[in-house]
Amino acid sequence: MPQSSPRLFVDTLSRSFSGRKVVDGISLSVAAGQVTCLLGPSGCGKSTTLRMIAGVEHADEGRIVIDGLEVANGPRHLPPEKRSVGLMFQDFALFPHLTVADNVAFGLTGPKADKARRVDELLERVNLHGYGAKHPHQLSGGEQQRVALARALAPRPKVMLMDEPFSGLDNRLRDGIRDTTLDILKEEGAAVVLVTHEPDEAMRMADEIVLMRRGVMVQKGAPYNIYNAPVDKAAAAFFSDINVIRGKTNGALTETPFGAFLTPGHPEGAEVEIVIRPQHLKIDFDRGGRGPNPTPQDGTPARGTVARARYLGRESLVEFRMDFDGSTLTASVPGVFLPKPGTALWLMIRRDRCFVFGANAQTRQI
C-alpha cells in the first residue's frame, strides 16, 4: 500500500548545459513499491533527470527528498553513496574479476555472515541459486541482468533508478525478465524510477507514466489514462500508429469522409486534426455481404480503395486511399486479411475512440 508521504519527492528540477535547458521544472512523487516511468524520445531529458536524482549530476534548480531526507536543494548536494539509491543501467557494469556472489556483496557492509545470508537470499529470489561461484563471462545476458538487479537491491535502497536496463536483452527473454524484476522490486518496497523510450515497456511496468518532450513533462498519469486520453497528437502517436483526418470547423462541425464531426471549442474556420488508431478503423463487411451491421457509434461509412495489405503475424494492416479526398488511412484487422490492391471497401470509425486536436495547438508544460 502506498504510504502517506512519498519515498521519493522531486520538486521543479532543472538543468542546463551550455545555456540550453535540457530539464525544465520536473516534479515527481513516488511511493514505496510504486514504479514511475520517465518516457520520451532520445534527448528529452529522461536520463539527466535520473542522474540528478542519483546525485551524479548537480541540479541547477529544484529539490530532491528521499525517505524524508533532503538530499539536494541549492547548495545542498549529498553524494550518491549517502542517498540510499540503487542504480541499474543498460550496461550491467558487473566486475569481471569478481564472482557472482562477490558482485552482489560489493556494496554491503557489516559482518561477513550477514552479507553471505543477504547474497544467498537475493540469488534465490532472482533464480540464480548455485551461481555464486561463477564469473560474469560465464552467464547469459539475462543472467547478468539478474545479477545486476541483485547487486543493486543488496543494500536495501529506498529508491531504485533504472536507465534502459532491459534494452540490451534479446526480445525473446525481455518480457519474462521484466516481469521477474518488477515482482522483486515491489516486494522490496523501493520507489522505482524507470527511464525508457519504449512505450510498450512503460505500459507493461509502470504505475505512473511521465511523458517528456524537450525537457518538460507534457503529460502524467496511469498508463490507461495516458493511452486513452492523450494530451496532443504527438502523445497519441508516441504510443501507437495513428490516422489523422484533417478538416476545418464550420459551426462547431468538421466535415470528414465519415460525415460531420462535432468539434466544439475550436474557432470558426480553424484547422483541426481528428486522430484515430488503426485498430479503431473498422471495415464494414456488411456492405460486402459478410458480417454484422454497423452500430450507431460507428457513424457514416466511407469508401476507400486498397493501396496495400501486409500480414504482421497477429494482425493485418490494410492501407486505403479514400474516395472523399484522396487521403490515406490504415486499418488494423486481427488475423489474416489481405485484399488485393484496387479492391473497394467501406470503412467506419469508432467515434468514441477519436481524439480531436487543434492543428496548430501547442502543448504546455504541466
VOTI-545252 format. One line per 2 residues: their letters; for each residue x, y, z of N, C-alpha, C. Coordinates in steps of 0.05 Angstrom, whole numbers, padded with zeros to 5 digits. Example, Ala and Ser with C-alpha at 12.3 -4.5 7.8 and 13.67 -1.06 7.14 Angstrom:
2
as	00264,-00114,00156,00246,-00090,00156,00264,-00066,00156 | 00257,-00045,00142,00273,-00021,00143,00258,00001,00157
! end
This chain:
366
mp	00017,-00024,00000,00000,00000,00000,00017,00025,00000 | 00011,00045,-00017,00026,00070,-00017,00026,00084,00010
qs	00048,00095,00018,00049,00110,00043,00039,00138,00039 | 00031,00151,00062,00020,00178,00060,00042,00197,00051
sp	00067,00193,00058,00088,00210,00048,00104,00195,00028 | 00112,00207,00006,00126,00193,-00016,00154,00184,-00007
rl	00163,00162,-00018,00191,00153,-00014,00210,00171,-00029 | 00202,00181,-00052,00218,00199,-00068,00200,00223,-00075
fv	00211,00247,-00070,00197,00272,-00077,00217,00290,-00092 | 00209,00298,-00116,00225,00315,-00133,00208,00340,-00140
dt	00220,00363,-00135,00205,00388,-00138,00219,00407,-00157 | 00207,00412,-00180,00216,00432,-00201,00246,00430,-00206
ls	00254,00406,-00214,00283,00401,-00220,00289,00412,-00248 | 00312,00426,-00250,00321,00438,-00275,00351,00435,-00278
rs	00359,00433,-00304,00388,00430,-00310,00393,00441,-00338 | 00414,00457,-00341,00422,00469,-00366,00450,00461,-00373
fs	00455,00458,-00399,00482,00453,-00409,00487,00473,-00432 | 00509,00488,-00429,00517,00507,-00450,00494,00527,-00456
gr	00480,00535,-00435,00459,00554,-00438,00433,00543,-00448 | 00431,00517,-00452,00406,00504,-00462,00395,00487,-00439
kv	00369,00492,-00433,00356,00476,-00412,00348,00449,-00423 | 00360,00428,-00412,00354,00401,-00420,00333,00388,-00402
vd	00330,00398,-00377,00309,00390,-00359,00297,00416,-00347 | 00271,00418,-00349,00258,00443,-00342,00234,00439,-00324
gi	00238,00440,-00298,00216,00440,-00279,00203,00413,-00275 | 00218,00392,-00273,00207,00365,-00269,00200,00361,-00240
sl	00176,00351,-00235,00167,00345,-00208,00155,00317,-00207 | 00163,00301,-00187,00154,00274,-00183,00148,00268,-00154
sv	00130,00249,-00150,00124,00239,-00123,00120,00209,-00126 | 00138,00193,-00115,00138,00164,-00119,00137,00150,-00092
aa	00116,00134,-00088,00112,00120,-00063,00129,00094,-00062 | 00132,00082,-00039,00145,00057,-00036,00130,00036,-00052
gq	00144,00020,-00067,00131,-00001,-00083,00119,00009,-00109 | 00120,00035,-00115,00109,00046,-00139,00131,00048,-00161
vt	00123,00043,-00186,00140,00046,-00209,00131,00070,-00225 | 00148,00091,-00227,00142,00114,-00244,00162,00113,-00268
cl	00151,00115,-00292,00167,00113,-00316,00170,00141,-00329 | 00195,00149,-00334,00201,00172,-00350,00203,00163,-00379
lg	00184,00171,-00395,00182,00161,-00422,00184,00185,-00442 | 00199,00180,-00463,00202,00201,-00483,00224,00194,-00503
ps	00226,00209,-00524,00246,00204,-00545,00274,00210,-00534 | 00294,00200,-00548,00322,00206,-00540,00327,00236,-00540
gc	00341,00245,-00519,00348,00273,-00517,00327,00290,-00503 | 00306,00278,-00492,00285,00294,-00479,00291,00300,-00450
gk	00313,00290,-00438,00320,00297,-00411,00315,00275,-00391 | 00306,00252,-00399,00300,00230,-00381,00324,00222,-00364
st	00346,00215,-00378,00370,00205,-00364,00383,00227,-00347 | 00382,00252,-00356,00393,00273,-00339,00377,00276,-00313
tl	00350,00274,-00315,00333,00274,-00291,00342,00252,-00272 | 00346,00228,-00283,00353,00205,-00267,00380,00210,-00253
rm	00399,00221,-00268,00426,00225,-00256,00425,00246,-00234 | 00407,00266,-00237,00404,00286,-00215,00393,00273,-00190
ia	00373,00255,-00193,00362,00241,-00170,00383,00224,-00157 | 00400,00211,-00174,00421,00194,-00163,00443,00210,-00149
gv	00447,00235,-00157,00468,00251,-00146,00493,00252,-00162 | 00494,00240,-00185,00518,00241,-00202,00517,00265,-00220
eh	00495,00280,-00220,00492,00305,-00235,00480,00325,-00216 | 00491,00350,-00216,00481,00371,-00199,00457,00385,-00212
ad	00436,00390,-00197,00414,00405,-00208,00420,00435,-00206 | 00411,00450,-00226,00414,00479,-00224,00392,00491,-00206
eg	00369,00479,-00207,00347,00487,-00190,00331,00463,-00182 | 00316,00465,-00160,00299,00444,-00151,00308,00430,-00126
ri	00290,00413,-00117,00294,00400,-00091,00288,00370,-00094 | 00305,00353,-00080,00301,00324,-00080,00300,00314,-00051
vi	00280,00299,-00045,00277,00288,-00018,00273,00258,-00020 | 00290,00242,-00006,00288,00213,-00007,00282,00203,00021
dg	00259,00191,00024,00250,00180,00050,00252,00201,00073 | 00244,00225,00067,00244,00246,00087,00270,00262,00089
le	00291,00253,00076,00317,00266,00078,00321,00283,00053 | 00325,00309,00057,00331,00327,00034,00360,00322,00025
va	00362,00312,00000,00389,00305,-00010,00399,00326,-00030 | 00382,00344,-00039,00390,00364,-00058,00371,00388,-00056
ng	00383,00412,-00054,00367,00436,-00053,00387,00460,-00053 | 00391,00472,-00077,00410,00493,-00079,00438,00483,-00073
pr	00452,00495,-00054,00480,00486,-00048,00481,00459,-00035 | 00459,00450,-00023,00459,00424,-00010,00459,00402,-00031
hl	00478,00384,-00030,00481,00363,-00050,00495,00339,-00038 | 00479,00319,-00029,00491,00295,-00017,00502,00277,-00040
pp	00525,00265,-00036,00536,00247,-00057,00519,00222,-00060 | 00522,00207,-00082,00505,00184,-00087,00505,00163,-00065
ek	00529,00159,-00053,00531,00138,-00033,00516,00144,-00007 | 00507,00169,-00004,00492,00176,00020,00462,00180,00015
rs	00453,00173,-00009,00425,00178,-00017,00407,00153,-00015 | 00418,00130,-00009,00403,00105,-00008,00388,00100,-00034
vg	00404,00101,-00056,00393,00095,-00083,00407,00071,-00095 | 00392,00055,-00109,00404,00034,-00125,00403,00042,-00154
lm	00423,00033,-00170,00425,00041,-00197,00428,00017,-00215 | 00412,00017,-00237,00414,-00003,-00258,00415,00010,-00285
fq	00433,00002,-00302,00436,00014,-00329,00436,-00007,-00350 | 00435,00002,-00375,00436,-00016,-00398,00461,-00033,-00397
df	00484,-00021,-00391,00508,-00035,-00386,00508,-00045,-00357 | 00507,-00071,-00353,00504,-00082,-00326,00527,-00075,-00308
al	00550,-00069,-00319,00573,-00059,-00304,00581,-00078,-00281 | 00580,-00104,-00287,00590,-00123,-00267,00620,-00124,-00268
fp	00632,-00130,-00245,00661,-00132,-00243,00670,-00159,-00254 | 00684,-00159,-00277,00691,-00185,-00289,00709,-00203,-00273
hl	00725,-00191,-00255,00744,-00207,-00240,00732,-00218,-00214 | 00707,-00210,-00208,00694,-00219,-00183,00673,-00240,-00190
tv	00669,-00259,-00171,00648,-00279,-00175,00620,-00265,-00173 | 00600,-00280,-00180,00573,-00270,-00178,00567,-00262,-00149
ad	00574,-00279,-00130,00569,-00273,-00102,00584,-00248,-00093 | 00608,-00244,-00102,00624,-00221,-00094,00612,-00196,-00108
nv	00602,-00198,-00132,00589,-00175,-00145,00565,-00166,-00129 | 00548,-00185,-00121,00524,-00178,-00106,00531,-00166,-00079
af	00553,-00176,-00066,00561,-00167,-00040,00576,-00141,-00040 | 00583,-00131,-00063,00602,-00109,-00066,00594,-00084,-00049
gl	00568,-00077,-00049,00560,-00053,-00034,00551,-00058,-00006 | 00554,-00082,00004,00545,-00089,00031,00567,-00083,00052
tg	00558,-00076,00076,00575,-00073,00099,00565,-00091,00122 | 00582,-00094,00142,00573,-00110,00165,00587,-00137,00166
pk	00578,-00154,00185,00591,-00180,00189,00590,-00197,00164 | 00610,-00213,00160,00612,-00230,00136,00588,-00249,00134
ad	00580,-00260,00156,00558,-00279,00155,00532,-00266,00147 | 00527,-00241,00156,00503,-00226,00148,00503,-00221,00118
ka	00527,-00213,00108,00529,-00207,00079,00524,-00233,00063 | 00535,-00255,00072,00531,-00280,00058,00501,-00288,00057
rr	00487,-00284,00079,00458,-00290,00080,00443,-00273,00060 | 00450,-00247,00059,00436,-00229,00041,00441,-00237,00012
vd	00466,-00244,00006,00472,-00252,-00021,00457,-00278,-00029 | 00457,-00297,-00011,00442,-00322,-00016,00412,-00317,-00021
el	00401,-00299,-00004,00373,-00292,-00006,00366,-00280,-00034 | 00383,-00262,-00042,00378,-00248,-00067,00382,-00266,-00091
le	00403,-00283,-00091,00407,-00301,-00113,00384,-00321,-00115 | 00373,-00329,-00093,00350,-00346,-00093,00326,-00332,-00106
rv	00322,-00307,-00100,00299,-00292,-00110,00301,-00285,-00139 | 00326,-00283,-00149,00329,-00278,-00178,00334,-00304,-00194
nl	00328,-00326,-00181,00330,-00353,-00194,00359,-00358,-00203 | 00378,-00351,-00186,00406,-00357,-00192,00420,-00372,-00169
hg	00404,-00388,-00155,00415,-00404,-00133,00436,-00423,-00145 | 00459,-00424,-00132,00481,-00441,-00141,00500,-00428,-00161
yg	00494,-00403,-00168,00511,-00389,-00188,00533,-00371,-00174 | 00534,-00371,-00148,00551,-00353,-00134,00580,-00354,-00141
ak	00590,-00378,-00148,00619,-00382,-00154,00626,-00376,-00183 | 00606,-00372,-00199,00611,-00366,-00228,00621,-00337,-00231
hp	00632,-00331,-00255,00640,-00304,-00262,00622,-00293,-00284 | 00620,-00267,-00287,00601,-00256,-00306,00604,-00267,-00334
hq	00628,-00272,-00344,00631,-00282,-00371,00619,-00309,-00375 | 00613,-00323,-00354,00601,-00350,-00356,00570,-00349,-00357
ls	00559,-00325,-00356,00530,-00321,-00354,00519,-00310,-00381 | 00493,-00316,-00385,00479,-00304,-00408,00473,-00275,-00401
gg	00463,-00260,-00422,00456,-00232,-00417,00433,-00230,-00396 | 00414,-00247,-00398,00392,-00246,-00378,00401,-00253,-00350
eq	00420,-00271,-00348,00430,-00278,-00321,00447,-00255,-00310 | 00463,-00242,-00327,00478,-00218,-00318,00459,-00196,-00309
qr	00437,-00193,-00323,00418,-00172,-00315,00407,-00178,-00287 | 00402,-00203,-00282,00391,-00210,-00255,00412,-00207,-00233
va	00437,-00212,-00240,00459,-00207,-00221,00460,-00177,-00215 | 00458,-00160,-00236,00459,-00131,-00232,00435,-00122,-00214
la	00412,-00134,-00218,00389,-00128,-00201,00394,-00135,-00172 | 00405,-00159,-00168,00411,-00168,-00141,00431,-00149,-00127
ra	00452,-00142,-00142,00472,-00124,-00131,00460,-00097,-00124 | 00442,-00086,-00141,00430,-00060,-00135,00412,-00061,-00111
la	00399,-00084,-00107,00380,-00087,-00085,00393,-00095,-00058 | 00418,-00105,-00060,00431,-00116,-00036,00431,-00097,-00012
pr	00438,-00071,-00016,00438,-00053,00008,00411,-00043,00016 | 00389,-00054,00005,00362,-00046,00010,00358,-00016,00006
pk	00361,-00006,-00019,00358,00022,-00025,00329,00031,-00022 | 00326,00056,-00014,00299,00067,-00013,00288,00073,-00040
vm	00306,00079,-00059,00298,00087,-00086,00314,00070,-00106 | 00301,00059,-00126,00315,00045,-00147,00312,00060,-00173
lm	00335,00067,-00186,00336,00083,-00210,00346,00065,-00233 | 00330,00063,-00254,00336,00044,-00276,00335,00059,-00302
de	00358,00058,-00316,00361,00073,-00342,00363,00052,-00365 | 00341,00047,-00379,00341,00029,-00401,00354,00002,-00394
pf	00346,-00010,-00371,00361,-00034,-00362,00356,-00059,-00379 | 00335,-00059,-00395,00328,-00084,-00410,00334,-00082,-00440
sg	00344,-00059,-00449,00347,-00054,-00477,00368,-00071,-00490 | 00387,-00082,-00474,00408,-00098,-00485,00401,-00128,-00487
ld	00377,-00135,-00478,00369,-00163,-00477,00355,-00172,-00503 | 00357,-00197,-00508,00343,-00209,-00531,00313,-00206,-00526
nr	00298,-00200,-00548,00269,-00196,-00546,00255,-00220,-00534 | 00265,-00244,-00540,00253,-00268,-00530,00253,-00270,-00500
lr	00274,-00259,-00487,00278,-00261,-00458,00267,-00237,-00444 | 00263,-00215,-00458,00259,-00189,-00444,00234,-00189,-00427
dg	00211,-00199,-00438,00186,-00196,-00423,00187,-00212,-00397 | 00198,-00236,-00397,00200,-00252,-00373,00217,-00239,-00352
ir	00240,-00228,-00361,00259,-00216,-00342,00247,-00190,-00330 | 00233,-00175,-00347,00220,-00151,-00337,00199,-00158,-00316
dt	00184,-00179,-00320,00163,-00186,-00301,00176,-00195,-00275 | 00197,-00211,-00276,00211,-00220,-00252,00222,-00196,-00237
tl	00235,-00178,-00251,00246,-00154,-00239,00225,-00138,-00225 | 00202,-00134,-00238,00180,-00118,-00227,00170,-00131,-00201
di	00166,-00157,-00201,00157,-00171,-00177,00176,-00166,-00154 | 00202,-00169,-00158,00221,-00167,-00137,00223,-00138,-00127
lk	00222,-00119,-00145,00223,-00091,-00137,00199,-00084,-00119 | 00176,-00093,-00126,00152,-00087,-00110,00154,-00101,-00082
ee	00164,-00126,-00082,00168,-00139,-00056,00187,-00125,-00038 | 00208,-00113,-00050,00229,-00099,-00034,00218,-00072,-00024
ga	00197,-00061,-00037,00186,-00036,-00028,00201,-00011,-00036 | 00218,-00013,-00055,00233,00011,-00064,00214,00028,-00082
av	00219,00054,-00081,00207,00072,-00101,00223,00070,-00126 | 00211,00064,-00149,00226,00058,-00173,00220,00080,-00194
vl	00242,00090,-00206,00240,00108,-00228,00254,00094,-00252 | 00239,00089,-00272,00249,00074,-00296,00249,00093,-00320
vt	00272,00094,-00333,00275,00110,-00357,00273,00092,-00382 | 00257,00098,-00401,00255,00083,-00426,00245,00100,-00448
he	00251,00092,-00473,00239,00106,-00496,00219,00087,-00509 | 00213,00064,-00497,00195,00044,-00508,00168,00045,-00494
pd	00147,00054,-00508,00120,00056,-00496,00110,00029,-00486 | 00116,00007,-00500,00106,-00019,-00491,00118,-00026,-00463
ea	00143,-00020,-00459,00156,-00025,-00434,00144,-00008,-00412 | 00139,00017,-00417,00126,00035,-00398,00098,00025,-00390
mr	00083,00017,-00411,00056,00007,-00405,00056,-00019,-00389 | 00076,-00035,-00394,00078,-00061,-00380,00087,-00058,-00351
ma	00104,-00039,-00345,00117,-00039,-00319,00107,-00017,-00301 | 00098,00006,-00311,00094,00030,-00295,00066,00031,-00282
de	00066,00041,-00257,00041,00050,-00244,00034,00078,-00254 | 00054,00094,-00260,00050,00121,-00270,00071,00126,-00292
iv	00062,00139,-00313,00079,00147,-00335,00082,00177,-00336 | 00106,00187,-00338,00112,00216,-00342,00122,00218,-00371
lm	00106,00230,-00388,00114,00233,-00416,00129,00259,-00418 | 00155,00257,-00428,00172,00281,-00430,00178,00288,-00459
rr	00182,00313,-00464,00188,00323,-00491,00204,00349,-00488 | 00228,00350,-00499,00245,00374,-00498,00249,00384,-00469
gv	00253,00365,-00451,00260,00373,-00424,00237,00378,-00405 | 00212,00378,-00415,00190,00384,-00397,00171,00360,-00396
mv	00154,00360,-00376,00133,00340,-00374,00109,00350,-00389 | 00099,00334,-00408,00076,00342,-00423,00051,00328,-00414
qk	00054,00305,-00401,00031,00291,-00390,00040,00271,-00369 | 00023,00267,-00349,00030,00249,-00327,00004,00235,-00318
ga	00006,00208,-00314,-00017,00194,-00305,-00013,00164,-00308 | -00035,00149,-00301,-00034,00120,-00303,-00033,00112,-00332
py	-00021,00089,-00339,-00018,00081,-00367,-00044,00081,-00382 | -00066,00072,-00369,-00092,00072,-00383,-00100,00100,-00391
ni	-00097,00119,-00373,-00105,00146,-00378,-00088,00159,-00399 | -00062,00155,-00398,-00043,00167,-00417,-00050,00156,-00446
yn	-00056,00131,-00448,-00061,00119,-00474,-00088,00128,-00485 | -00108,00129,-00468,-00136,00134,-00477,-00144,00163,-00476
ap	-00127,00180,-00464,-00133,00209,-00464,-00108,00225,-00469 | -00095,00221,-00493,-00070,00235,-00498,-00074,00265,-00499
vd	-00054,00280,-00490,-00056,00309,-00488,-00055,00322,-00515 | -00041,00310,-00535,-00039,00321,-00561,-00034,00299,-00581
ka	-00032,00306,-00607,-00028,00287,-00628,-00002,00272,-00624 | 00019,00286,-00617,00046,00274,-00613,00045,00253,-00591
aa	00030,00259,-00570,00028,00239,-00548,00013,00214,-00557 | -00008,00217,-00573,-00022,00194,-00584,-00004,00178,-00602
af	00011,00192,-00619,00029,00178,-00638,00052,00164,-00625 | 00060,00173,-00601,00083,00161,-00587,00076,00132,-00578
fs	00051,00127,-00573,00043,00101,-00563,00034,00081,-00585 | 00027,00091,-00609,00018,00073,-00630,00018,00088,-00656
di	00015,00073,-00678,00009,00086,-00704,-00018,00100,-00702 | -00021,00122,-00717,-00046,00137,-00717,-00054,00144,-00745
nv	-00080,00148,-00749,-00091,00160,-00773,-00099,00189,-00766 | -00094,00208,-00784,-00101,00235,-00779,-00120,00245,-00801
ir	-00144,00253,-00793,-00163,00264,-00812,-00164,00294,-00808 | -00158,00310,-00828,-00156,00339,-00825,-00181,00352,-00837
gk	-00188,00375,-00825,-00211,00390,-00835,-00212,00417,-00822 | -00233,00433,-00829,-00237,00459,-00818,-00264,00460,-00805
tn	-00266,00475,-00782,-00291,00477,-00768,-00310,00495,-00782 | -00335,00487,-00780,-00357,00503,-00792,-00381,00501,-00774
ga	-00385,00521,-00757,-00407,00519,-00738,-00404,00496,-00718 | -00381,00492,-00707,-00374,00471,-00688,-00375,00443,-00700
lt	-00376,00442,-00727,-00375,00416,-00741,-00351,00416,-00761 | -00340,00392,-00766,-00319,00389,-00786,-00327,00366,-00804
et	-00327,00372,-00830,-00333,00351,-00850,-00310,00332,-00854 | -00316,00306,-00854,-00295,00285,-00858,-00307,00264,-00877
pf	-00290,00245,-00886,-00301,00224,-00903,-00323,00208,-00889 | -00325,00210,-00862,-00344,00195,-00846,-00367,00213,-00836
ga	-00372,00234,-00851,-00393,00252,-00843,-00383,00275,-00825 | -00401,00291,-00815,-00394,00314,-00799,-00387,00305,-00770
fl	-00365,00316,-00760,-00357,00311,-00732,-00362,00335,-00715 | -00372,00331,-00691,-00373,00353,-00672,-00345,00360,-00663
tp	-00337,00385,-00666,-00311,00394,-00658,-00314,00421,-00643 | -00329,00420,-00620,-00333,00445,-00605,-00307,00455,-00592
gh	-00306,00480,-00585,-00283,00491,-00571,-00261,00500,-00590 | -00266,00499,-00616,-00246,00508,-00636,-00259,00532,-00651
pe	-00243,00553,-00657,-00254,00576,-00670,-00265,00569,-00698 | -00284,00585,-00707,-00295,00581,-00734,-00273,00583,-00755
ga	-00273,00563,-00773,-00253,00562,-00794,-00225,00551,-00785 | -00223,00543,-00760,-00197,00533,-00750,-00192,00505,-00762
ev	-00166,00500,-00767,-00158,00473,-00776,-00157,00455,-00752 | -00169,00431,-00755,-00169,00412,-00733,-00159,00385,-00744
ei	-00149,00368,-00726,-00140,00341,-00734,-00155,00321,-00717 | -00168,00303,-00730,-00183,00281,-00716,-00165,00257,-00718
vi	-00157,00247,-00695,-00138,00225,-00693,-00152,00199,-00685 | -00146,00177,-00700,-00157,00151,-00693,-00136,00130,-00698
rp	-00134,00111,-00680,-00115,00089,-00683,-00125,00069,-00703 | -00106,00054,-00717,-00114,00035,-00737,-00134,00014,-00728
qh	-00131,00005,-00702,-00149,-00016,-00693,-00178,-00007,-00689 | -00182,00020,-00690,-00209,00030,-00687,-00221,00040,-00714
lk	-00207,00035,-00735,-00217,00039,-00762,-00228,00012,-00772 | -00254,00010,-00775,-00266,-00016,-00780,-00275,-00019,-00809
id	-00271,-00043,-00820,-00281,-00049,-00847,-00310,-00058,-00845 | -00327,-00046,-00860,-00356,-00052,-00859,-00361,-00076,-00877
fd	-00357,-00100,-00866,-00361,-00124,-00882,-00390,-00128,-00890 | -00409,-00116,-00875,-00437,-00119,-00881,-00443,-00110,-00910
rg	-00430,-00088,-00918,-00434,-00078,-00945,-00423,-00097,-00966 | -00405,-00114,-00958,-00395,-00135,-00976,-00409,-00161,-00973
gr	-00430,-00161,-00956,-00446,-00185,-00953,-00435,-00204,-00932 | -00416,-00195,-00915,-00405,-00212,-00894,-00402,-00197,-00868
gp	-00417,-00205,-00848,-00412,-00193,-00822,-00435,-00177,-00811 | -00432,-00165,-00787,-00453,-00152,-00772,-00459,-00124,-00783
np	-00482,-00114,-00776,-00489,-00086,-00783,-00473,-00067,-00766 | -00467,-00043,-00777,-00453,-00023,-00761,-00470,-00014,-00738
tp	-00457,-00007,-00716,-00471,00004,-00693,-00472,00034,-00696 | -00490,00048,-00681,-00493,00077,-00684,-00467,00092,-00678
qd	-00450,00082,-00660,-00425,00096,-00654,-00405,00095,-00677 | -00410,00077,-00696,-00392,00075,-00718,-00396,00096,-00739
gt	-00419,00110,-00738,-00424,00133,-00755,-00428,00126,-00784 | -00422,00145,-00802,-00426,00142,-00830,-00404,00127,-00844
pa	-00410,00105,-00859,-00388,00091,-00873,-00377,00109,-00896 | -00352,00104,-00903,-00339,00118,-00925,-00324,00097,-00941
rg	-00322,00102,-00968,-00310,00082,-00985,-00280,00089,-00990 | -00264,00068,-00991,-00236,00071,-00997,-00227,00048,-01015
tv	-00204,00052,-01028,-00193,00032,-01045,-00167,00022,-01033 | -00164,-00004,-01032,-00140,-00016,-01020,-00115,-00008,-01036
ar	-00096,00003,-01022,-00070,00010,-01034,-00049,-00011,-01028 | -00050,-00023,-01004,-00031,-00043,-00996,-00041,-00058,-00972
ar	-00035,-00084,-00970,-00042,-00100,-00947,-00018,-00117,-00939 | -00013,-00117,-00913,00010,-00132,-00902,00002,-00149,-00878
yl	00012,-00173,-00877,00007,-00191,-00855,00030,-00190,-00835 | 00024,-00184,-00809,00045,-00180,-00789,00045,-00202,-00768
gr	00031,-00223,-00772,00030,-00245,-00752,00004,-00246,-00737 | 00001,-00228,-00719,-00025,-00228,-00704,-00046,-00211,-00717
es	-00038,-00195,-00736,-00057,-00177,-00749,-00048,-00171,-00777 | -00066,-00159,-00792,-00060,-00149,-00819,-00065,-00119,-00819
lv	-00047,-00104,-00833,-00050,-00076,-00837,-00058,-00071,-00866 | -00081,-00056,-00869,-00091,-00051,-00896,-00092,-00021,-00900
ef	-00078,-00011,-00920,-00078,00018,-00926,-00099,00024,-00948 | -00114,00045,-00943,-00135,00053,-00961,-00131,00081,-00972
rm	-00138,00085,-00997,-00139,00112,-01009,-00169,00119,-01009 | -00176,00141,-00994,-00204,00148,-00990,-00215,00163,-01014
df	-00240,00155,-01023,-00253,00168,-01045,-00259,00198,-01039 | -00264,00204,-01014,-00273,00230,-01006,-00253,00252,-01013
dg	-00228,00247,-01007,-00208,00268,-01011,-00180,00258,-01019 | -00179,00232,-01025,-00153,00221,-01033,-00133,00216,-01010
st	-00142,00220,-00986,-00124,00216,-00963,-00120,00186,-00958 | -00099,00179,-00943,-00092,00151,-00937,-00098,00145,-00908
lt	-00113,00123,-00904,-00119,00114,-00877,-00111,00085,-00875 | -00103,00076,-00851,-00094,00049,-00846,-00112,00035,-00825
as	-00121,00011,-00832,-00137,-00005,-00814,-00122,-00029,-00804 | -00125,-00036,-00779,-00113,-00060,-00768,-00135,-00081,-00765
vp	-00130,-00104,-00776,-00150,-00126,-00776,-00138,-00151,-00763 | -00151,-00162,-00742,-00139,-00186,-00730,-00137,-00209,-00750
gv	-00115,-00224,-00747,-00112,-00248,-00764,-00103,-00240,-00792 | -00111,-00258,-00811,-00103,-00255,-00839,-00125,-00242,-00855
fl	-00119,-00218,-00866,-00138,-00205,-00885,-00122,-00189,-00905 | -00120,-00200,-00929,-00102,-00189,-00949,-00117,-00184,-00975
pk	-00135,-00164,-00976,-00149,-00158,-01001,-00129,-00147,-01022 | -00135,-00152,-01047,-00117,-00144,-01069,-00118,-00113,-01072
pg	-00096,-00101,-01079,-00096,-00072,-01085,-00117,-00066,-01107 | -00131,-00044,-01103,-00152,-00036,-01121,-00180,-00045,-01112
ta	-00181,-00062,-01091,-00207,-00071,-01081,-00221,-00048,-01066 | -00246,-00043,-01073,-00261,-00022,-01059,-00276,-00033,-01035
lw	-00273,-00021,-01012,-00286,-00030,-00987,-00296,-00005,-00972 | -00316,-00010,-00956,-00328,00012,-00940,-00316,00010,-00911
lm	-00310,00034,-00900,-00298,00036,-00874,-00316,00051,-00855 | -00313,00045,-00829,-00326,00060,-00808,-00305,00067,-00787
ir	-00311,00087,-00771,-00293,00093,-00749,-00308,00094,-00722 | -00293,00086,-00701,-00305,00088,-00675,-00303,00117,-00665
rd	-00325,00131,-00667,-00324,00159,-00659,-00317,00163,-00630 | -00324,00144,-00613,-00317,00146,-00585,-00288,00141,-00579
rc	-00273,00133,-00600,-00244,00128,-00598,-00228,00149,-00613 | -00241,00170,-00621,-00226,00191,-00636,-00218,00213,-00617
fv	-00196,00226,-00623,-00186,00249,-00608,-00185,00273,-00627 | -00194,00296,-00618,-00195,00320,-00635,-00175,00340,-00623
fg	-00157,00350,-00640,-00137,00369,-00631,-00136,00392,-00652 | -00130,00416,-00642,-00124,00438,-00660,-00099,00432,-00676
an	-00099,00438,-00701,-00077,00431,-00719,-00051,00446,-00710 | -00054,00469,-00698,-00030,00485,-00691,-00028,00488,-00660
aq	-00042,00470,-00646,-00042,00473,-00616,-00014,00468,-00605 | -00007,00483,-00585,00018,00480,-00571,00013,00467,-00543
tr	00028,00446,-00537,00025,00433,-00511,00040,00449,-00490 | 00027,00454,-00467,00040,00468,-00445,00053,00449,-00426
qi	00074,00459,-00413,00086,00443,-00392,00067,00439,-00369 | 00067,00416,-00356,00050,00411,-00332,00067,00413,-00307
! end
